[in-house]
């Protein structure tokens, strides 16, 4: 039995004129032997039909020879698009000094999203473009650690703009250097939006080709503030090979689609470990997660970033692998990602 076969079975189940896969109702699917575990993510409008849909999925999988375990979850209704945005009718804006705005996101923590954002920015800069990086994770900023920014400070210019830190060829703003490590941040709602507003609009970015935004995990205030107020040119979503990551990342993809933000593709981080002695690949965290997500969403898998000592040592030392070890397996993957993003963004403008 294979996940591909189970997915084909689910595509035969129609709800409201669409099969449940193309309608975006499949949260995750995993198959081991003849056992199939399926999580359905249903909108509030289908709550009354949820049990019937679950039963239909279970019945169809059983008929196909699987031993299914099917559960459903009702998605939260999306908040109105004007939440924390400003005056009614406000249009999305461009950030002064920024030509293209890119978001790096994930549905859950622990997938290496910030590592991807940092190295994407550094790799883009290596290509000769002018790049900035905005760490939008107020509650758990890690860019300052990954780039070795401890002790650095953001200053205010004479014209009352923030002067970003410049390191590894990029301009950086992160809450990690704006707030002391032992100071709790208890912001939400209007305070959170105001912080983004001031940092994005009042920073002296000065003619950037790209501003990469490292979004926090999930689909909360940070995503809404950015997506509703500013013109995003694209987003990439980061996942790991495990099936457990797929439902959360799928939720992030659907959130971007609802906000009409183009998702450029999927990055599979920690995809495998390649032994330097014999070249053999070991899939320490399983395999196939990004491929399953790609089949469900129709998005391409942009790159598979391997685990290696270069990325690990670079992160510990506060030196991005794309800067320190560009010829390493992980360094090459990040440079390939930057080249793909460059082509994709330019082709959509």
N, C-alpha and C positions, 0 to 999 in steps of 0.2 A: 504494500500500500504506500502511496506517496501523497505529499501535500498537494501536488499538482492535480492528482485525481480528485481529491476532496474539494479543491477549489473549483474544478470543473462541475462537480455536483452542485455546489452552491450557486453557480451561475445559472442553473436551471430553475431556481426558485425565484419567482417574480412577486414583487410587492409594489402596488401602485403603478404597474406598467414597466418597471425596471427590475432587473435582477438585483439581488441584495449586495452583490460585489460592486457592480458599477454604480449603484446608488449610494455607496459609501457606508453601508450598514455593517460591514465586516470589520470588527476591531482587530482580531488576530485569529490565526489558525495554526495549530501544530499537530503533527502526525508522528506517532512512534509505533511501528508495527501496524496493527489494525486499529489502534486507538486514536481517535481524532478529538482534539479539544478545540472548541470554537467559542469565541467571545463575540457577541453581537453588540454593536453600539447603535441604538435606535433613537430617533428624535422623539421629543415629547408628544408629537402628533400621532405617533404609533403606539403610545403606551397601552391603549385599549386592545391592540392587536398583538402585543409583544409575546404573550404566552402561545398564541396560535402560530406565530412565526417561528418561535423556538421549537415547537412541536413538529412543524413541517420540516425544519432543518434536520432535526434528529431522525425523523422518519426516513427522509431521502438518503441520509448518510448510512442508515442501517440497511436500507435496500441495496446500497452499493457495496455492502460488505464490511463497513466500519462498525466499531463499537464507539459511538459518539458520547461526548459529554458537552452539552451545549448550555451556555448561560447567556443572559442578556443584561445590558445596562442601559438605562435611559440617560441620554446626554442632557446636560444642563442647557436650558435655553440661553442663547447668546444674548448678552446685554445690548441695549440699543447702541447704535454706532456713534451716538453723540456723547456718550459717557466720557467725562473728563477731557473733552476735545476743545470746547470753547463756544463761541457764539454759533447759534443755529445757522446752517448753511455755509459754515467755514470750509473752504476748499483745502485740499492737501497742498503743503508748501514744499519748496526746495530749501535746503539748508544753505545759507550764504557760504560761498567758497567751496561747495561740494557739487561735482557734476553727477556722480552716480552713488546711490545709497544701497548697500547690500546688507542683508540680515543673515546671521548664522544662528540656527535654532535647534532645539530638540524638545521632545515631549517629556523627558525625564533627565534627572541629574546622573552623573557618573559615566557618561558616554564619551567624555573628552571633547565636548563642544568648544570650550574656551581654547583648548590646544589647537583645534582646527581653525578657529577664528584668528588667533595670533599668527599661526603659520601661513594661513591664506594671505593675510595682510602683508607679511614679510615677503612671501613669494611674489605677490603682485608688485611690490616695490623693487624686487630684484629684476623684474622685467622692464624697469625704467619708468613706471607710472608713479604718480604722486599719491600716496596712500595715508589715510588716517584710520585709527581704531578707537571706537567708543565702547567701553565696557558698561553695558546697561544693567548689569546685575548688582543692584544696590545692596542686597542682603548677603551675597556671597561672592564678592568680586575676587577673581583669581588671576586676572591679567597682570596685576602688579607683581605677583609671584612668578608667573611664567616668563615675564620679561625682565625680572630683576630690578624692579622699580622701588624697592625699599629705600627710604630716605629721600626720594625725589619729591618735589613739590610743584604744584600748579600755581603760577603767578598770574596777576592781573596786569594787563598792559595799560598804557596811558589813556587809551580810548575806552577803557573799562571792559575789555574782553579778556577771556581766559586764554592764557598762552599754554598750549599743550606741550607735554613732555616729548622730546624727540629722541628716539632710540631705534637702532637697527633699521634706519631709513624710513621710519613711519612716525606719524604724530599721534600721540596717545592721550586720551582722557579716561580715567578710571576712578571710581569711588574708593578704590583701594588706597589711593594716596590723598584723597580729600578728607577721609574720616579715619581717626585712629583705630587700630585693630581691636582694641578693647572697648570701643564705644558702640553700644547697641543702636541700630537704626530702626526706628519705630514709625516709619512713614507709610502712608497709604493714600489712595485717592488723589485729592487735589494737591497735597504736598509732593507726592511722587511725580505727578504730571508737571508741576512747576519746576522740579529739579531737572527733568529731562528738557523742558522748554529752555531753561537758562543755559544748560551746558551745550545743547545742540546748536542753539541759535546765537549764542554769545561767545562761542569759542573762535579764535582766530585760525580757522582751518586753512585759509589762504590757498585757494585754487587747487583743490584735490581732484584727482581723477576718480578715486574711490574712497568712500568712508564705509568701513566694515563695522557693523554693530554686533557685538556679542550679547545676544538676548539671554535672560535667565531661563531656566527650565520651565516648562508649563505654558499656559496660555492666559496669563493674568494681565494685571494693569500695565506692565511694561510693554507687552505686545500691543495692547490696544492704544496706548499713548503714542507709540511710534507709528503703527499702521494707520491710525485714523487721522493723525495730524501731518504726516510727512509722506512725500512721494517716494515709495520704495521701488527700486528697479529690479529687485529679485531677492529671493531667499533660498538658502540651502538648508536641508535638514540633516542632522547627524544621528546615526544610530550605531548599534553594535550588532554582532551576528545573532545574539540570543533572541528567541521568539518573545521573551518577556518584555523586550524593549519595543516590540513592534506596535502594540496597541497604543502606547503613549506617543510614539512618533507619528503614527497615523492621525492621531487627534491633532497634533500640531499642523500637519499637512492640511487637514480639513479646515482648520482655523484660518490658515492663510488663504485658502480658496474662498472661504466665506467673506473674507475681507478684500477679495479681488487683488491679491498680491501674487505675482508669478513666482512659482516655485521652480527653480532651475534644475534641481535634482537632489539625489541622496548621496551622502558620504558614509561609507561603512568604515568606522574607526575600529582599531584593534582587531582587524579582520583575521590575521593569522600571524604566527611567528615563523620566520624562515631561518633555519639553522645555518649559521655562517660557515660551518665545516662541510656539510654535505648538500646544502641548498634545499633540503626537504622542508616542506611547509607543514606546520602543526597548527590545527585549528583549535586553539585553547578554549575559546568561548563558543564553540559550535560553528555552524556555517549556514548560510542561506537566508538569514534574516533580512538583509537588504534586498535580495532577489524576491522574496515574498512580498515585501513592501512595494517593490517596483511593479510586480504583477497586479497588485491591488489598485495602486494609484495611477499606473501608466507613466510614472516618472523614471528617468534613467538613473542608474547607479553611476555616479560620476567617477569616483575612485574608491579603491579599497586600500586603506592605510594600514600597513603592518605594524605589529609590535616589534621594536628593536631597542637595543641599548642606547642608540644615539638619541632617540626621542626622549627616553626616560632620563638619561644623564643631562640632556639639554634642559628639560623641564626643571629638574632639581637645581640646576645651576642658574636658572633664570635666563637661559640663552635658547631661543627658538631653533629647532633642528633645521628649519629651512635656511637659517642664517649660518649656523655653525657647521652643519654636515649636509650640504645640499646634494651630495652624491650618495648619501646613504639611502637604503630602501624607503624609509619614511620621508626623508627629504625630497627624493624624486617624486613621491606620490603627491606631496603638497605643491610642488612646482607644476606637476601635471594638472592638478586641480585649478591652480591659478590660470593656467593657459586655457583650460576649458571654460572657466567663468568669464575670462576676457572675451572669448569668442561668442559665448552665449549672450552676454549682456550687450555687446556691441551690435549683434545681429537683431536684437529686439528693439533697439532705439530707432 
